[in-house]
Amino acid sequence: MVHAPSSTELLLIACELAVKVESRPERRDGTDAAVYASSGSTLARRIRAGATFSVSCNETAMDAAGPAPFCWFVSMQAGAARKTNYQVWVRESAEQLSDVWLARKAARALRDSLPHDQRKKKPWGPL
């Protein structure tokens, strides 16, 4: 039985494959203070560090609204810092990201099934 990936796992893959990431620190009145360029690795690091966040994504491709057709919206607050809203633009849909996650899980399972001395030969492909 294979379980579906969580939204956090899909978001981490989206961060890795991101075309563009925008960071928007939020003012007390709820408006964006400014828009800054960020990176998927920065956002992923904050997620792994345990920041409180909520996530949503568009299910259908957007019409020329950004640098890529799919966008993930992340609202995050780390510690006492103010809330920051992120937009993560990716070319892959959520279903395609799920397929990437499943392929990586299968590759890890194959790698883990091999004897230790054969693992270095990488017969399983890129992880």
Protein Blocks (a to p, Z undefined) as FASTA:
>chain_A
ZZdddfklmmmmmmmmpmbdcdddddfkopafbdcdddfklmmmmmmnopacdddddfbd
cehkbfbfbdcdddddehjbccdddddddfbdfklmmmmmmmmmmmmmmmmmpcfklmmn
opnopZZ
